[in-house]
Amino acid sequence: MGRGGPGRAPVLVGIRYLLLVVSGALGALALAWHFHLGTAATAVTVLLGLAPAYIAWAAFRADRAEAASVDLDTVAEQLAVAVKAQWDDEVAVRRINDPYPLPVAWRPADTGLGEAWPLLTSLARAWPGGPPGDPALWPQDAAGLAGADGEIGEVFTDRVPTRRLVILGEPGAGKSVLLIRLLQDLIRRRTPTSPVPVLFSLASWNPGRPLNSWMAELLRRSYPGLSSPAPAQVIATTAATAAAGADDLAQALLDTGRILPLLDGFDELPSEWHAIALDALNRALSAQQPLVLASRTTPYRDALTRPGTAVLLNGAAAIQLLPLAPAAAAAYLRRDAGGTHSPAAGRWDAVAADLGSASPVGQALSTPLGLFLARTAHNPRPGTAQDSTAADPDRLCDTTAFPDRATLDAHLFNAFIPAAYTADRPRPPRWTAAQAHRTFLLLARFLHHQRGGTPDLAWWELPLAVPAGIRILLVRLMVGLVVGLVGGFTVGVAAGPVTGLVAGPVTGLAAGLTAGRKAGRQSTAAAPSTRFRWSSRRGLAAGLVTGLVTGITFGFALGLTGLMDGLVAGLTVGLGFGLLGWLVGGLGGEEPDPASLTGPVALLISDRRTFWTVAGTAGITFGAVFGLVGWPLGWLVNVSVVGLVFTDDYTDVPSGWSLFGSLLGTVIVPAVVTGAGLGFGVALGLRQTAWAYFVAARIYLAVRYKVPWHLMAFLHDAHEHRGLLRQVGPVYQFRHIDLQRHLARPQPGHLP
């Protein structure tokens, strides 16, 4: 499939080609009649339009046949494999099992936060086809929903009659980790007909946008293979798909109920949207659609009790996460320090004595997040160079330094980054703690101020952090430098080094101006590419259309000048540009299968490869063809300029003017035309990819804010080895939304 974007059906591609062919043929007939061309010329014109029409129709039929052969059950199975691999890897990176998973327990939520139990059971029994589970496994009342740790899969699958669940808890209580455990358990329990659990972060959702459309976009982003077209019979029978204007696998999986949404971060939406969001969820997801929604308790309660119309998530039970037991928290800290009886474990005695109390340290370390931050900052790893006094946990009990929980939470967040970037033996960091802190401040503020507070840090959106004028300048400089070097070398080999030195800057300038206009018009982030292939069938269709339109245009234009026969000129130029269109027009996207998972680094590498493939192939081809056209064009310019200034017979031309005309005709005009061709190829690569814009942004941020030059390596290291970021498909997120919000707030002495 090409890069027309999700929702562009193959039929639209076929119609586009057919409209071009028909309009070109009709225009050709009109011009032939107006200029009284002979029968032979008119026949040639019409015949040139028949082959493109057939090729376009054949390509349309082949695409539809390929789409019809897709089986959604197989796609869902492939997606389940990808989801499992993604979250198994993420659990290892987040050190959730190091040294062991923190205990997480829950109870039924307070009355009014979920549906009444009798209503839940009656709703499930009344569903067409019967309840989703076995009623014999249902508890007698909501008290049976209580559980801990690995029981979450059993609770959701067997004990919740409707399989619709709200998970509530305090900040850092472990809601996201519990969702991951549930996802992994559901994948293990999954049968071929079960929906695939997929975790979505609601922070990037606007309730004014249809939920399924938003989830489909995230599916395409995380699993590019789902951008492939859906079976035609599914499109025809699914009203939601038709209404959304989308016909790809992502939308089809959602519309046919093959996705089980695990919706995290309801509280991360603006508070004024909460009631609207609940109403939108009720309208978008039928009562028989299983789902899980996670939120902080207070924002969710406020959304249900606000004045006016109350909104409750239809058919959903609710559970409330419990604070960590003081004994469990103390045992975890001591175990992470080396074991209960190790000398280092005694360092936590003062903190352990305060756990479970109302003191700041007792409150802050009552959640898994607080424990994670405390053990990272105050349990030095083997081989670290941390200052033993700074890492002393007794400091956490100092109520003078930390008079309340908010102050202590800020301290833990501030200590997290230096602790993560302290030198260690297995993998010393390449960046200082100060540089890392400055970079994370910049990224958090970018997400907060320019991306609406979304947690998704997408590398291809970072160019939006660069002012538009500077972005234009950087792209022009990069493209101009590359094209200038290539163009100067090419012309220098063909016409000599002096000519190459002249042609290089000229071609670079022409290409830079071409690319800069694209960057200046760009108000949203360019989309990255996965991988590209060349299709001779699609290329032939594009080549025939290009040759027909260009040949007719050039033929009549040159024929009217009287310089050469219009028909011969049209056929010659049309053949050349038809070959060009065949070579370049065959470039198209080839989406991977749905089971392939593209991470941020892998996506950047593939996008960079695509840019050079498209820009190189198209640029060299266009440059060569345009260069060949440039030599006769330069000759005409030379003749015209000298002839206009002097006499018609070109006698008595001063040597200076002769030299100027020769230089203009043999160097400058061909170089400009060649540069335009190269620039057109680079512009095509820029349109298809996001890598060049990311490079421009990276250079600017490194110079302006001193962020790492190798920014992607820094982000990969922060996720893979430092634990500050987590990876969700092709985007990064801060490990916890509170860390992102803490860094986004103004801090003295950091970033204006």
C-alpha positions as a printed Julia matrix, in Angstrom:
752×3 Matrix{Float64}:
   0.0     0.0     0.0
   1.12    3.54   -0.64
   1.39    6.39    1.78
  -1.97    7.89    1.03
  -2.75    7.42    4.69
  -5.24    5.25    6.56
  -8.69    5.3     5.08
  -7.68    5.87    1.45
  -9.28    2.97   -0.36
  -7.68    1.41   -3.45
 -10.77    2.44   -5.37
  -9.79    6.08   -4.84
  -6.36    5.37   -6.29
  -7.95    3.75   -9.32
 -10.35    6.64   -9.77
  -7.48    9.13   -9.49
  -5.56    7.45  -12.31
  -8.65    7.13  -14.46
  -9.56   10.79  -14.0
  -6.05   11.82  -15.0
  -6.18    9.64  -18.08
  -9.65   10.71  -19.16
  -8.99   14.41  -18.56
  -5.68   14.17  -20.41
  -7.25   12.41  -23.38
 -10.16   14.86  -23.57
  -7.75   17.79  -23.34
  -5.62   16.28  -26.08
  -8.62   15.84  -28.38
  -9.71   19.42  -27.77
  -6.25   20.78  -28.57
  -5.99   18.57  -31.66
  -9.28   19.91  -32.92
  -8.35   23.51  -32.15
  -4.99   23.37  -33.92
  -6.28   21.26  -36.81
  -3.86   18.39  -36.25
  -4.03   15.53  -38.63
  -5.78   12.22  -38.06
  -2.51   10.43  -37.28
  -1.54   12.83  -34.52
  -5.0    12.67  -32.97
  -5.0     8.87  -33.1
  -1.61    8.7   -31.42
  -2.88   11.0   -28.68
  -5.95    8.88  -27.98
  -4.06    5.58  -28.11
  -1.6     6.89  -25.55
  -4.51    7.12  -23.11
  -5.72    3.53  -23.48
  -2.79    1.79  -21.82
  -2.87    3.93  -18.65
  -6.6     3.33  -18.32
  -6.12   -0.43  -18.47
  -3.15   -0.41  -16.08
  -5.02    1.74  -13.56
  -8.04   -0.56  -13.66
  -5.83   -3.66  -13.34
  -4.05   -2.17  -10.34
  -7.39   -1.36   -8.72
  -8.68   -4.92   -9.22
  -5.46   -6.46   -7.91
  -5.55   -4.31   -4.75
  -9.15   -5.21   -4.04
  -8.44   -8.92   -4.56
  -5.5    -8.72   -2.15
  -7.62   -6.96    0.47
 -10.45   -9.48    0.14
  -8.09  -12.35    1.01
  -7.33  -10.98    4.51
  -8.87  -12.91    7.42
  -9.57  -10.81   10.52
  -9.23  -13.76   12.9
  -5.72  -14.37   11.62
  -4.92  -10.67   11.93
  -6.17  -10.68   15.53
  -3.98  -13.71   16.31
  -0.94  -11.94   14.85
  -1.77   -8.82   16.83
  -1.99  -10.85   20.05
   1.54  -12.16   19.41
   2.82   -8.6    18.94
   1.04   -7.3    22.05
   2.45  -10.11   24.18
   6.01   -9.5    22.94
   5.68   -5.76   23.51
   4.57   -5.97   27.14
   6.82   -8.89   28.09
   9.76   -6.75   27.02
   8.4    -3.67   28.76
   7.95   -5.52   32.06
  11.61   -6.51   31.94
  12.76   -2.97   31.13
  10.64   -1.4    33.89
  12.15   -3.83   36.43
   8.67   -4.72   37.65
   9.97   -8.11   38.78
  13.19   -6.74   40.34
  13.67   -7.95   43.02
  10.05   -9.15   42.97
   6.68   -7.65   42.01
   5.31   -5.33   44.64
   2.13   -6.68   46.23
  -1.0    -4.93   44.98
  -4.33   -5.6    46.68
  -7.81   -4.21   46.12
 -11.32   -4.16   47.5
 -14.71   -3.3    46.01
 -15.02    0.44   45.4
 -17.36    2.57   47.45
 -21.06    2.46   46.66
 -21.94    4.69   43.74
 -18.63    4.36   41.88
 -19.8     1.25   40.05
 -23.09   -0.37   39.1
 -25.11   -2.04   41.86
 -24.37   -5.76   41.97
 -27.97   -6.97   41.29
 -28.09   -4.73   38.23
 -24.78   -6.11   36.93
 -25.92   -9.71   37.15
 -29.31   -9.01   35.6
 -27.69   -7.05   32.75
 -25.3    -9.9    31.96
 -28.08  -12.53   32.0
 -30.27  -10.4    29.71
 -27.67  -10.01   26.94
 -28.51  -11.63   23.61
 -26.69  -14.95   23.53
 -26.32  -15.04   27.3
 -23.65  -13.69   29.67
 -19.99  -13.61   28.59
 -18.87  -15.9    31.43
 -20.12  -18.68   33.65
 -22.73  -17.41   36.18
 -21.71  -20.21   38.55
 -18.38  -18.39   39.09
 -19.97  -15.06   39.98
 -19.71  -14.06   43.67
 -22.83  -13.4    45.69
 -22.07   -9.69   45.96
 -19.43   -7.08   45.17
 -17.34   -8.19   48.14
 -16.25  -11.14   46.05
 -14.28   -8.8    43.78
 -11.57   -8.33   46.42
  -8.21   -9.83   45.56
  -4.5    -9.28   45.14
  -1.69   -9.52   42.58
  -2.2   -12.26   39.99
  -5.9   -12.65   40.73
  -6.78   -9.68   38.55
  -7.23  -11.85   35.45
  -9.58  -14.21   37.28
 -11.54  -11.29   38.78
 -12.1    -9.68   35.39
 -12.82  -12.87   33.44
 -14.82  -14.92   35.94
 -16.11  -12.69   38.72
 -17.26   -9.54   36.88
 -20.54  -10.58   35.19
 -20.33   -7.96   32.4
 -16.52   -7.95   32.0
 -16.55   -4.17   32.34
 -14.32   -2.94   35.17
 -13.19    0.38   36.65
  -9.85    0.31   38.54
  -9.46    3.2    40.99
  -6.48    4.16   43.13
  -4.35    6.96   44.5
  -1.46    8.49   42.53
   1.29    5.92   42.1
  -0.84    3.15   43.63
  -0.01    0.73   40.82
  -2.97    1.1    38.44
  -0.83    0.98   35.3
   1.17   -2.02   36.53
  -2.07   -3.82   37.39
  -3.35   -3.12   33.88
  -0.18   -4.67   32.45
  -0.63   -7.75   34.63
  -4.24   -8.01   33.47
  -3.19   -7.66   29.83
  -0.6   -10.42   30.17
  -3.11  -12.7    31.89
  -5.77  -12.09   29.25
  -3.25  -12.88   26.5
  -2.42  -16.18   28.23
  -6.13  -17.03   28.59
  -7.01  -15.94   25.07
  -8.78  -18.32   22.67
  -8.9   -17.82   18.86
 -12.26  -16.04   19.18
 -11.36  -13.83   22.16
 -10.7   -10.1    21.67
  -7.1    -8.91   21.9
  -6.39   -6.73   24.96
  -4.68   -3.47   24.0
  -3.61   -0.76   26.45
  -4.49    2.83   25.48
  -3.55    6.02   27.35
  -6.53    8.37   27.46
  -4.33   11.43   28.02
  -4.13   12.02   24.25
  -7.87   11.6    23.61
 -10.23   14.5    23.01
 -13.77   13.32   23.88
 -15.05   15.41   21.0
 -13.42   12.88   18.67
 -15.01    9.43   18.16
 -13.35    6.94   20.49
 -12.98    4.19   17.88
 -11.39    6.58   15.4
  -8.84    7.65   18.04
  -8.07    4.08   19.08
  -7.67    3.08   15.42
  -5.08    5.83   14.97
  -3.09    4.56   17.96
  -3.3     1.0    16.65
  -1.9     2.1    13.29
   0.89    3.97   15.04
   1.9     1.05   17.26
   1.31   -1.75   14.74
   1.85   -0.35   11.22
   0.6    -3.53    9.57
  -2.93   -2.61   10.67
  -2.92    0.22    8.12
  -3.44   -2.36    5.38
  -6.9    -2.47    3.76
  -9.63   -4.51    5.41
 -11.67   -7.17    3.59
 -14.29   -5.6     1.34
 -17.11   -7.57    2.95
 -16.23   -6.14    6.36
 -16.28   -2.59    5.02
 -19.63   -3.15    3.37
 -21.29   -4.55    6.5
 -19.78   -2.28    9.17
 -21.59    1.01    9.46
 -19.02    2.53   11.81
 -16.2     1.9     9.36
 -18.09    3.51    6.53
 -19.05    6.48    8.68
 -15.45    6.99    9.79
 -14.24    6.94    6.2
 -11.67    4.27    7.1
 -11.29    0.85    5.58
  -8.14   -0.53    7.17
  -7.53   -3.45    9.52
  -7.23   -1.27   12.63
 -10.72    0.15   12.18
 -12.14   -3.23   11.18
 -10.78   -4.96   14.29
 -12.39   -2.32   16.49
 -15.7    -2.3    14.65
 -16.02   -6.09   14.8
 -15.28   -6.29   18.54
 -11.88   -7.97   18.23
 -10.14   -5.42   20.49
 -10.56   -5.3    24.28
  -9.65   -1.72   25.3
  -7.7    -1.24   28.53
  -8.06    2.53   29.02
  -5.47    4.03   31.35
  -5.24    7.58   32.68
  -8.86    8.78   32.72
  -7.8    11.33   35.36
  -5.16   12.72   32.99
  -7.9    14.32   30.9
  -8.82   17.91   31.85
 -11.3    17.83   34.72
 -13.95   19.67   32.72
 -13.9    16.81   30.21
 -14.44   13.96   32.68
 -18.24   13.79   32.57
 -18.2    14.39   28.8
 -15.65   11.58   28.4
 -17.77    9.11   30.4
 -20.79    9.97   28.27
 -18.69    9.53   25.11
 -17.49    6.11   26.35
 -21.08    5.03   26.97
 -22.12    6.11   23.48
 -19.09    4.64   21.72
 -18.93    1.24   23.45
 -22.03   -0.91   23.71
 -22.96   -2.56   27.01
 -21.69   -5.88   25.63
 -18.25   -4.49   24.82
 -15.77   -5.59   27.51
 -13.44   -2.88   28.73
 -11.3    -1.71   31.64
 -10.97    1.91   32.74
  -8.28    3.09   35.21
  -8.39    6.39   37.06
  -7.41    8.13   40.25
 -10.23    7.89   42.75
 -10.93   11.55   43.45
 -11.26   12.77   39.82
 -13.5     9.82   38.99
 -15.69   10.41   42.04
 -15.93   14.11   41.2
 -17.05   13.28   37.67
 -19.91   11.17   39.06
 -21.03   13.61   41.72
 -20.76   16.96   39.94
 -23.92   19.13   39.95
 -26.29   18.42   37.12
 -26.66   15.17   35.21
 -24.64   12.32   36.72
 -22.86    9.94   34.35
 -21.87    6.4    35.32
 -19.93    4.0    33.11
 -22.62    1.63   31.89
 -22.52   -1.93   33.23
 -19.17   -1.56   35.0
 -18.06   -2.92   38.37
 -15.43   -0.94   40.28
 -12.5    -1.85   42.53
 -10.27    0.32   44.7
  -6.54   -0.31   45.13
  -5.35   -0.49   48.73
  -2.26    1.26   50.16
   0.77   -0.92   50.6
   0.97   -2.63   53.96
   3.83   -1.09   56.02
   5.41   -4.49   56.62
   5.35   -5.31   52.91
   6.87   -1.94   52.01
   9.65   -2.29   54.61
  10.44   -5.85   53.47
  10.65   -4.66   49.85
  13.1    -1.86   50.67
  15.3    -4.15   52.76
  15.23   -6.9    50.14
  16.28   -4.43   47.46
  19.17   -3.33   49.69
  20.55   -6.85   49.7
  18.31   -8.86   51.98
  16.79   -8.6    55.44
  19.97   -9.6    57.25
  22.43   -7.66   55.13
  24.24   -4.65   56.68
  22.73   -2.3    54.05
  19.19   -3.3    55.03
  19.64   -1.63   58.4
  19.89    1.73   56.67
  16.09    1.62   56.25
  15.21    1.12   59.93
  14.23    4.74   60.56
  12.09    4.86   57.4
  10.47    1.54   58.27
   9.46    2.89   61.66
   7.53    5.73   59.96
   5.77    3.59   57.34
   2.01    3.5    57.83
   2.01    6.78   59.77
   0.7    10.19   58.74
   4.24   11.55   58.39
   5.39   12.76   54.96
   7.61    9.69   54.46
   4.83    7.37   55.62
   2.46    8.84   53.02
   4.96    9.12   50.18
   6.16    5.51   50.51
   2.67    4.03   50.78
   2.52    3.52   46.99
   4.57    1.43   44.57
   5.73    4.6    42.8
   7.06    6.12   46.0
   8.9     2.92   46.88
  10.41    2.7    43.41
  11.7     6.28   43.59
  13.05    5.83   47.11
  14.92    2.64   46.4
  16.36    4.06   43.16
  17.64    7.2    44.88
  18.71    5.7    48.22
  19.75    2.14   47.47
  23.09    2.56   45.64
  23.76   -0.19   43.13
  27.08   -2.07   43.12
  29.87    0.0    41.6
  28.08    3.34   41.77
  29.81    6.56   42.68
  26.9     7.91   44.7
  27.75    9.92   47.77
  26.89    7.72   50.73
  25.62   10.68   52.77
  23.37   11.95   49.97
  21.97    8.46   49.53
  21.27    7.98   53.25
  17.54    7.08   53.6
  17.37    8.75   57.02
  17.14   12.09   55.18
  13.62   11.13   54.12
  12.48   11.31   57.74
  13.66   14.92   58.17
  10.41   16.87   58.6
  12.3    20.16   58.62
  13.6    19.58   55.09
  10.4    17.84   53.98
   7.49   19.23   55.98
   4.77   17.66   53.83
   4.27   14.93   51.27
   4.37   17.29   48.27
   7.86   18.47   49.22
   9.08   14.93   49.74
   7.55   13.79   46.43
   9.39   16.62   44.66
  12.64   15.54   46.32
  12.18   11.95   45.18
  11.47   13.04   41.6
  14.5    15.36   41.62
  16.74   12.62   43.04
  15.52   10.06   40.51
  17.43   11.45   37.51
  20.84   11.86   39.21
  20.52    8.38   40.69
  19.72    6.9    37.28
  22.74    8.62   35.71
  25.29    7.72   38.36
  28.2     5.79   36.8
  27.94    2.03   37.14
  30.19   -0.77   36.05
  28.03   -2.73   33.6
  26.89    0.28   31.54
  28.26    3.73   32.44
  26.04    6.56   31.17
  27.31    8.62   28.24
  25.62   11.75   29.58
  25.94   13.65   32.83
  23.07   13.91   35.27
  22.89   17.67   34.63
  22.6    17.19   30.86
  19.99   14.48   31.33
  17.98   16.64   33.72
  18.05   19.58   31.3
  16.93   17.35   28.42
  14.03   15.84   30.36
  12.93   19.31   31.44
  12.81   20.39   27.8
  10.92   17.29   26.69
   8.38   17.51   29.52
   7.68   21.15   28.75
   7.37   20.38   25.05
   4.71   17.77   25.83
   2.94   20.09   28.24
   2.93   23.34   26.26
   2.99   22.22   22.63
   1.4    18.78   22.66
  -1.5    19.44   25.04
  -0.1    17.42   27.93
  -0.07   14.12   26.06
   2.26   11.49   27.53
   3.32   10.29   24.06
   6.8    11.49   23.15
   7.03   10.82   19.4
  10.39   11.62   17.81
   8.76   12.74   14.55
   6.83   15.46   16.45
   9.96   17.06   17.92
  10.36   19.41   14.9
   7.32   21.24   16.28
   9.59   22.38   19.14
  11.61   24.41   16.62
  10.33   27.85   15.53
   8.98   27.69   11.98
  11.51   30.13   10.53
  14.47   28.25   11.98
  12.98   24.94   10.83
  12.78   26.29    7.27
  16.37   27.52    7.4
  17.75   24.24    8.77
  15.95   22.12    6.19
  17.14   24.39    3.4
  20.72   24.22    4.61
  20.71   20.42    4.94
  19.03   19.77    1.61
  21.09   22.42   -0.16
  24.32   20.96    1.18
  23.47   17.38    0.16
  22.13   18.28   -3.28
  24.9    20.79   -3.88
  27.59   18.22   -3.19
  25.91   15.58   -5.35
  25.06   17.99   -8.14
  28.5    19.61   -8.14
  30.25   16.26   -8.22
  28.02   14.95  -11.02
  28.42   18.04  -13.21
  32.13   18.19  -12.39
  32.71   14.65  -13.61
  30.82   15.37  -16.83
  32.02   18.91  -17.58
  35.14   19.49  -15.52
  35.95   20.58  -11.95
  35.49   24.29  -12.6
  32.02   23.71  -13.95
  31.29   21.46  -10.99
  32.35   24.17   -8.54
  29.91   26.55  -10.21
  27.1    24.01  -10.51
  27.33   22.79   -6.9
  26.21   26.0    -5.16
  23.63   26.68   -7.86
  22.02   23.24   -7.6
  22.19   23.38   -3.8
  20.47   26.75   -3.74
  17.73   25.59   -6.11
  17.1    22.41   -4.12
  17.22   24.18   -0.75
  14.6    26.7    -1.81
  12.36   23.89   -3.06
  12.61   21.93    0.19
  12.28   25.02    2.36
   8.85   25.84    0.99
   7.61   22.43    2.12
   9.02   22.95    5.61
   7.45   26.38    5.85
   3.97   25.11    5.02
   4.23   22.3     7.55
   2.02   23.1    10.56
   1.79   19.54   11.86
   4.41   16.86   12.32
   5.41   14.84    9.25
   4.48   11.18    9.47
   7.29    8.61    9.56
   7.49    5.76    7.09
   7.92    2.05    7.64
   9.45    0.58    4.5
   9.15    1.05    0.77
   9.25   -1.14   -2.29
   9.14   -0.57   -6.02
   6.15   -1.9    -7.97
   6.6    -2.19  -11.72
   2.83   -2.43  -12.19
   2.07    0.74  -10.28
   5.13    2.4   -11.81
   3.98    1.55  -15.31
   0.61    3.15  -14.64
   2.26    6.3   -13.27
   4.76    6.34  -16.12
   2.12    6.11  -18.83
   0.06    8.86  -17.25
   3.14   11.07  -16.79
   4.31   10.44  -20.33
   0.88   11.19  -21.79
   0.33   14.46  -19.93
   3.92   15.7   -20.34
   4.19   14.63  -23.96
   1.02   16.44  -24.96
   2.03   19.59  -23.1
   5.59   19.74  -24.45
   4.53   18.65  -27.9
   2.07   21.48  -28.4
   4.3    24.02  -26.67
   7.32   23.21  -28.84
   5.16   22.84  -31.92
   3.77   26.33  -31.5
   7.28   27.81  -31.27
   8.07   26.43  -34.7
  11.43   25.09  -33.49
  10.51   21.48  -34.17
   7.62   19.25  -35.16
   5.12   19.12  -32.28
   4.21   15.46  -32.71
   7.82   14.3   -32.78
   8.66   16.52  -29.8
   5.65   15.25  -27.85
   6.47   11.61  -28.45
  10.15   12.14  -27.58
   9.56   14.12  -24.39
   6.61   11.94  -23.43
   8.73    8.81  -23.75
  11.46   10.31  -21.59
   9.12   11.49  -18.87
   7.12    8.28  -19.11
  10.29    6.37  -18.27
  10.89    8.8   -15.42
   7.36    8.3   -14.12
   7.75    4.51  -14.37
  10.93    4.58  -12.29
   9.71    7.02   -9.66
   5.99    6.28   -9.68
   6.6     2.69   -8.66
   7.84    3.74   -5.23
   5.17    2.8    -2.71
   4.7     1.65    0.84
   4.78   -1.99    1.87
   3.26   -2.36    5.31
   4.6    -5.12    7.58
   2.3    -7.79    8.92
   0.29   -6.91   12.05
   2.52   -9.07   14.27
   5.51   -6.84   13.64
   6.11   -4.25   16.36
   7.98   -1.11   15.4
   9.79    0.63   18.26
  10.99    4.26   18.14
  14.57    3.45   17.13
  13.56    0.84   14.55
  11.01    3.24   13.08
  13.61    5.99   12.84
  16.04    3.66   11.06
  13.44    2.49    8.57
  12.26    6.06    7.99
  15.83    7.21    7.35
  16.37    4.33    4.94
  13.16    5.22    3.15
  14.2     8.86    2.84
  17.51    8.0     1.18
  15.88    5.4    -1.04
  13.19    7.76   -2.28
  15.32   10.91   -2.37
  18.26    9.12   -3.99
  16.27    7.22   -6.6
  13.95   10.08   -7.48
  16.64   12.76   -7.19
  19.16   11.02   -9.45
  16.47   10.1   -11.97
  14.88   13.54  -12.04
  18.29   15.22  -12.02
  19.5    13.16  -14.96
  16.37   13.71  -17.04
  16.13   17.38  -16.16
  19.85   17.74  -16.87
  19.42   16.29  -20.35
  16.58   18.69  -20.97
  18.71   21.51  -19.55
  21.39   21.37  -22.26
  19.1    22.2   -25.23
  17.23   24.63  -23.01
  20.52   26.32  -22.15
  21.39   26.53  -25.84
  18.07   28.24  -26.55
  18.66   30.67  -23.67
  22.14   31.42  -24.95
  20.87   32.09  -28.46
  17.96   34.16  -27.2
  19.96   36.34  -24.8
  22.77   37.12  -27.23
  20.33   37.55  -30.11
  18.14   39.97  -28.2
  21.06   42.1   -27.1
  22.81   42.2   -30.45
  21.72   41.29  -33.98
  19.68   38.55  -35.51
  22.69   37.1   -37.31
  24.81   37.15  -34.1
  27.7    38.96  -35.79
  30.12   41.23  -34.0
  29.28   39.81  -30.58
  31.82   40.99  -27.98
  33.85   38.22  -26.43
  32.53   39.06  -22.94
  28.92   38.59  -24.02
  29.85   35.47  -25.91
  31.5    34.08  -22.78
  28.49   35.08  -20.67
  26.07   33.43  -23.1
  28.2    30.3   -23.25
  28.41   30.14  -19.45
  24.7    30.77  -19.14
  23.77   28.15  -21.7
  26.26   25.42  -20.9
  26.63   25.71  -17.11
  24.13   27.85  -15.25
  20.87   26.8   -16.91
  21.73   23.07  -17.0
  22.93   23.28  -13.39
  19.74   25.01  -12.23
  17.59   22.5   -14.07
  19.63   19.59  -12.7
  19.42   21.06   -9.21
  15.68   21.42   -9.57
  15.49   17.74  -10.5
  17.61   16.7    -7.55
  15.62   19.01   -5.32
  12.38   17.51   -6.56
  13.62   14.06   -5.6
  14.64   15.25   -2.14
  11.3    17.02   -1.77
   9.6    13.73   -2.59
  11.63   12.05    0.13
  10.67   14.81    2.57
   7.02   14.34    1.74
   7.21   10.6     2.37
   9.28   10.64    5.59
  10.0    12.55    8.82
  13.69   11.77    9.39
  15.15   14.94    7.83
  12.89   17.17    9.92
  13.91   15.28   13.05
  17.59   15.8    12.21
  16.98   19.53   11.77
  15.2    19.66   15.13
  17.95   17.66   16.81
  20.61   20.09   15.58
  18.63   23.09   16.77
  17.9    21.63   20.22
  21.53   20.6    20.68
  22.8    24.08   19.82
  20.08   26.06   21.57
  19.47   23.94   24.68
  22.55   21.69   24.8
  20.55   18.46   24.61
  22.51   15.38   23.46
  23.52   15.38   19.81
  22.57   11.72   19.58
  19.08   12.3    20.94
  17.59    8.95   19.93
  20.46    7.1    21.58
  19.82    9.15   24.72
  16.09    8.31   24.71
  16.79    4.64   24.05
  19.24    4.55   26.95
  16.76    6.34   29.23
  14.23    3.62   28.49
  16.42    0.56   28.23
  18.92    1.19   31.03
  17.84    4.11   33.23
  14.16    3.43   33.79
  13.1     7.04   33.29
  11.09    6.38   30.14
   8.78    3.6    29.09
   8.08    2.52   25.53
   4.58    2.12   24.14
   4.83    0.99   20.54
   6.79    3.61   18.57
   6.59    6.34   21.22
   8.26    6.95   24.56
   6.52    8.09   27.73
   7.83    9.26   31.07
   7.75    6.38   33.52
   4.95    8.11   35.4
   2.75   11.02   34.39
   3.54   12.74   37.71
   7.23   12.79   36.81
   6.36   14.48   33.51
   4.15   17.03   35.25
   6.78   17.7    37.91
   9.42   18.43   35.27
   7.01   20.56   33.23
   6.54   22.98   36.12
   8.88   26.01   36.25
  12.0    25.26   38.28
  14.51   27.89   39.43
  17.74   27.9    37.46
  16.51   25.66   34.63
  15.37   26.55   31.11
  13.67   29.93   30.75
